Amino acid sequence: MNSIRPVSIALLNVLRAGALALCATACAGEDPGTFDDPAVVAKLREIAQQAASAGGATPPNKMYAVAVSDHQVAEQAASGAIIYDHAPVFVIVITGGHFTGRGSPSNEVAIPEGTILTLTLNAATYEITDVGIVNVEPDLSKVASDRVDLSTK
């Protein structure tokens, strides 16, 4: 038996696994949904209104959502964070309040405060995966495939 053959098979299996991982990453970049669907917009509006009320922005100056096909790209644009998820997401941006993070402060990290609240939601489940409180509105125009105003009905 040739000793190179087992190595070749092992390498082939590694390459197949890599190809599957690459496909999973590329396939995750599918369109997160359409704002033409009134049910999607209604659900996002409901989440945004609840967050605005809980955060003290009643009524908010501006509420909108964008669709982004890759979670990592969305977070990089919204906050600069690097995460390792490539699922389609919606990012909700709410302005017009004084938002304060919840939790107990530590000596090393202050509780975040700002005038803009961002929520990142998994587009398939509407689960909130990330929350940001900042003072400068993130520029999501280069990463968003679609945008909808959530302030109006």
N, C-alpha and C positions, 0 to 999 in steps of 0.2 A: 504494500500500500504506500502511496506517495505521501510523504509528510507535509507537503505544501497544501494538499487538498483540505485538511481540517482547518488550517489557517485561512484559506480562501473562503471556506464556508462561514467561518466565524466573522471574517471581514464583511462578507455579503450580508450576514444578519445584522451587523452593526450599521451598515449602509442603509438597509431596509428600515431599521428603527429610526435612523436619522431622517430618511425620506418621509416616514410617517409623521414624525415630529414637525418637520418643515411644512408638510401638507396641513397638519392641524393648525399651525400658526397662520399659514396663508389663508386657509379656509375660514378662520375665525374673523377675517377681515370682511365678512359679508355685511351688507347693508343692515343697520340695526332696526330698521322699520321705517315707516313712512308717516309723515305728519298729515297725509291726506286721510288717514284713518281717524275718524272722530273719537273712537274709543281710546286710542293711544294719547291723543291730545287731552282728552278729559282726565285720564289717569294722571298724566304729568301735571296738569293744572291743579288737581286735587292735592298731590304730593307737595307742589310748590306753595300752595296756599296754606297748608298745614305747617310747613317749615317756616314760612314768613310769619305766621301768627305766633308760633312757638318762639321764634327768634326776636320778636318785637318789631317787626316791620309791617304794621297794619295801618293803612294799606301800603304795600311796597311801591317804590317809584317805578320799578321795571322788573318784570319776570319773563324769562324766555328759556327755551330749551334748544339744544342742538343735538343732532345725531352724529356720532363718530363711530367709525367702523372698527376702531382699535383702542381698547382701554388704555394701554400704555401711552399711545400718542395723545389721547385726551388728557391724561394726567400730566404729561410733560408740558402740554400747552397751558393747562389750567393752573398748575402749581409748581412745575419744575420737578415734581417727584418722578422717580423711576420705579416702576412696578413691573412685575413679570406676568401680566395677564393681557391677552389680546382679544378678548370678547368684545362684541359691539356694545356700546353704551350710549346713554343719554346724559348730557350734562345740563343741569338746571342752574341758572344764574339769577339771583335775587338781589336787587339793590334797594337802598332807601331806609335802612334801619341801622341800629347799632347792635351788631351781633356779638355775642360773647360765648365762647366755648364753655362746655360744661365739664365738671370734674374738679378735682382738688389741685391747686397749684403745688408745684414742687419748688425747691430752691433753685433748680437748674432750668426749668421750663415754665414760662408764664402762660397763663390761660390766654388763648388767642382772642383778639378783639378786632373788629373791623366793620366796614360799612357794606361789604359785599359777601354774600353767602353763596357757595357753590355746592351742589350735590351731584355726585356721579352715581348713576343707576345702571345696573345690568339691564340691557335692553330686552332680554328674554323674560326676566323674572320681576323687574322693577325693584329689586333689592338695592338699597343704598349701600354702595361699596366704599365711597369716600366722601368726606365733608371738608370743605375749606372755608376759612374766614379770612378775608384779605381786605385791603384798602384800595387796590387797583384792579379794575375789571379785567379779567383775562381775555386775551385776543384769541378766540376760538375759530375765527373766520377761515383760517388756512387749513384747519383739520375737520371742520364740520361739513357733512354732506347735505345737511338740511337744517333749517332754523324755524322755530314757531314762537310767536308771541303768546305768552300764557297769561298776560294781564287782562285780556279781553275774552269775552265768551263768543 
